[in-house]
Amino acid sequence: MTTASPPIPAVTSFVPVLRAGDALPETELRDQTGRRFRLGGTSRGATVVAFFYTRCRDADGCALTTAKFAAMQRTFAGRPTRLVEITLDPAHDTPPVVARYAEAFDANPERWRLASAMPATLLVLERRLGARVSRTPSSALEHESPLIVLDAGGRIADTIAGDAWTARDVAVAARSAERLPVDPIAWARFELGRGIAAACGGSPAARGISAGLAAAIFFAAVAAFGFLLRRITVRA
């Protein structure tokens, strides 16, 4: 994902990457309407977080991520799940610029906030959430960042690497973070898809796994485990 971007000063102090169960310190952001809000802390439901920037020209990059957020906005209708996208290019992506971008995707700011942060705050947030971002005055902005699911207490509930995830996958992770019942087939498909994406480096091939195929693989694995268990029992 590339575009020209002014440099942001480097973080001089150590900032650890947060892991599952770690709490995200409350961080002040500004959304597309110009309103300030805090990411982290307690909320009514899970919060789904990703990074983007409006000048990204990668067809499989930020615009695709935002399109998936649009699908999630529909999927999560009536639920307390919050959606937050954070720009990596705050010098260019001012609230008016982000507002136009958000309008193109029909983002409802009451449910889906496209946000910016002060440069120093942004750098710390990138580190905490495991985003890898390269910025120089003369080269392009490049980034690789996971999708993060926070639980209602503001703790890291799940981290989804790559770009092969779907709105349906995130719905499974969000329901789990909210301690709601999860369809075991949907969960199996999600975990299998994540495993395939990791093995394939997040390739588009991982996106094509169907619920039926996931179920077949899942039950085949269970059957294989049962068969091996019986063989071990018989030999014993």
C-alpha positions in Angstrom: 0.0 0.0 0.0 1.8 3.2 -1.1 1.4 6.9 -1.4 3.6 9.9 -0.5 3.3 11.0 3.1 5.2 13.4 5.4 7.4 11.7 7.9 6.3 11.3 11.5 9.0 11.5 14.2 10.1 8.1 15.5 9.1 6.8 19.0 12.2 6.9 21.2 10.9 4.9 24.2 10.0 1.2 24.1 6.4 0.4 23.4 5.4 -3.2 23.7 3.0 -4.9 21.4 -0.2 -5.9 23.2 -1.1 -9.5 23.3 -4.4 -11.4 24.0 -5.8 -10.4 27.3 -3.8 -7.1 27.5 -5.7 -3.9 28.1 -5.4 -1.1 25.5 -4.7 2.1 27.4 -7.4 4.7 26.6 -6.3 6.7 23.6 -7.9 9.9 22.4 -8.9 10.1 18.7 -11.0 12.4 16.6 -13.6 11.0 14.2 -14.9 12.0 10.8 -17.3 14.5 12.4 -14.5 16.2 14.3 -15.7 14.7 17.6 -13.2 13.5 20.1 -13.6 10.0 21.6 -11.5 7.4 23.4 -10.5 4.0 22.1 -10.0 1.5 24.9 -11.7 1.4 28.3 -15.1 -0.1 28.9 -17.9 -0.2 26.3 -21.2 -2.0 25.7 -19.7 -4.5 23.3 -16.6 -5.4 21.3 -14.7 -2.9 19.2 -13.2 -3.8 15.8 -10.1 -1.8 14.9 -8.1 -1.5 11.7 -5.7 1.0 10.1 -6.1 2.8 6.7 -5.3 6.0 4.8 -7.4 7.7 2.1 -4.6 8.0 -0.5 -3.9 4.3 -0.5 -3.9 3.1 -4.2 -3.6 -0.7 -3.5 -6.7 -2.4 -4.9 -6.4 -5.1 -2.2 -5.5 -2.6 0.5 -7.2 0.1 2.5 -10.3 0.6 0.2 -11.0 -3.2 0.4 -10.6 -3.1 4.2 -13.0 -0.2 4.4 -15.5 -2.0 2.1 -15.4 -4.9 4.6 -16.1 -2.5 7.4 -19.1 -1.3 5.4 -20.3 -5.0 5.3 -19.7 -5.3 9.0 -21.7 -2.1 9.6 -24.7 -4.0 8.1 -23.8 -7.3 9.8 -23.6 -5.7 13.2 -26.9 -3.7 12.9 -28.7 -3.8 16.2 -25.6 -5.0 18.2 -23.3 -2.9 20.4 -20.2 -3.8 18.4 -18.2 -0.7 17.5 -16.1 -0.2 14.3 -13.0 2.0 14.3 -10.6 2.7 11.4 -7.5 4.8 12.2 -5.7 6.8 9.5 -1.9 6.4 9.2 -1.7 9.7 7.3 -3.1 12.3 9.7 -1.3 15.2 8.1 -3.4 14.7 4.9 -6.4 12.8 6.4 -8.0 15.7 8.3 -11.6 15.3 9.5 -13.0 16.9 6.3 -11.0 14.6 4.1 -11.9 11.5 6.2 -15.6 12.7 6.2 -15.7 12.6 2.4 -14.1 9.2 2.4 -16.5 7.9 5.0 -19.5 9.3 3.1 -18.4 7.3 0.0 -18.8 4.1 2.1 -22.0 5.3 3.8 -20.3 5.1 7.3 -22.6 5.9 10.2 -20.5 7.8 12.7 -22.6 6.5 15.6 -21.5 3.0 14.8 -18.4 3.3 12.6 -15.8 5.9 13.3 -12.9 6.8 10.9 -10.5 8.5 13.1 -7.2 10.4 13.3 -4.8 10.9 16.2 -2.0 13.3 17.0 1.3 12.0 15.4 2.9 10.9 18.7 -0.2 9.2 19.8 -0.6 7.5 16.5 2.9 6.0 16.7 2.4 4.6 20.1 -1.0 3.1 19.0 0.6 1.5 15.9 3.3 -0.1 18.1 0.7 -1.3 20.7 -1.5 -2.9 18.0 1.3 -4.5 16.0 1.1 -2.3 12.9 4.4 -2.1 10.8 4.6 1.2 9.1 7.4 2.7 7.0 7.5 6.5 6.5 10.2 8.6 4.8 10.1 12.1 3.2 10.9 10.8 -0.3 9.5 7.3 -0.4 6.0 5.9 -0.1 4.0 5.1 3.0 4.0 1.3 3.4 2.2 -0.7 6.1 1.2 -4.1 7.2 -1.3 -4.1 10.0 -3.6 -6.7 11.6 -7.3 -6.3 12.5 -7.8 -6.1 16.2 -10.9 -7.1 18.2 -11.2 -5.5 21.7 -13.6 -6.9 24.2 -16.1 -4.8 26.3 -13.4 -4.2 28.8 -10.9 -2.8 26.3 -8.7 -5.8 26.3 -7.2 -7.5 23.2 -9.6 -10.4 22.4 -8.3 -11.4 19.0 -5.8 -10.3 16.4 -6.4 -11.3 12.8 -3.3 -11.0 10.5 -3.3 -10.5 6.8 -6.2 -9.3 4.6 -7.9 -12.6 3.9 -10.5 -12.1 6.6 -14.2 -11.5 5.8 -17.0 -9.6 7.6 -18.4 -13.0 8.5 -15.1 -14.0 10.1 -15.0 -10.8 12.2 -18.6 -11.4 13.3 -17.5 -14.7 14.8 -14.5 -13.1 16.6 -16.7 -10.3 17.9 -19.4 -12.6 19.2 -16.7 -14.6 21.0 -15.3 -11.4 22.5 -18.8 -10.4 23.6 -19.3 -13.9 25.2 -22.2 -14.7 22.9 -22.9 -18.2 21.4 -20.9 -18.9 18.3 -21.9 -21.4 15.6 -19.2 -24.1 15.8 -19.2 -24.5 12.0 -18.6 -20.8 11.6 -15.9 -20.9 14.2 -14.2 -23.9 12.5 -14.4 -22.1 9.1 -12.9 -18.9 10.7 -10.0 -20.8 12.3 -9.3 -22.9 9.2 -9.4 -19.8 7.1 -7.0 -18.1 9.4 -4.6 -21.1 9.4 -4.7 -21.3 5.6 -4.1 -17.5 5.3 -1.1 -17.8 7.6 0.3 -20.7 5.7 -0.3 -18.9 2.4 0.9 -15.6 3.6 -2.6 -14.2 3.6 -3.2 -15.0 0.0 -6.6 -14.5 -1.7 -6.8 -18.3 -2.1 -7.6 -18.4 1.6 -10.8 -16.3 1.1 -12.4 -19.0 -1.0 -12.9 -21.6 1.8 -16.6 -22.3 2.1 -18.6 -23.2 5.2 -19.2 -26.6 3.7 -15.5 -27.2 3.1 -14.7 -26.0 6.6 -17.2 -28.3 8.1 -15.9 -31.3 6.0 -12.4 -30.6 7.2 -13.4 -30.1 10.8 -15.4 -33.3 11.0 -12.7 -35.2 9.1 -10.2 -34.0 11.7 -12.5 -35.1 14.5 -13.0 -38.5 12.8 -9.2 -39.0 12.4 -8.6 -38.1 16.0 -11.3 -40.6 17.1 -9.7 -43.3 14.9 -6.3 -42.7 16.3 -7.6 -42.7 19.8 -9.4 -46.1 19.2 -6.2 -47.6 17.8 -4.2 -46.4 20.8 -6.8 -47.8 23.2 -6.9 -51.2 21.4 -3.1 -51.5 21.5 -3.0 -50.6 25.2 
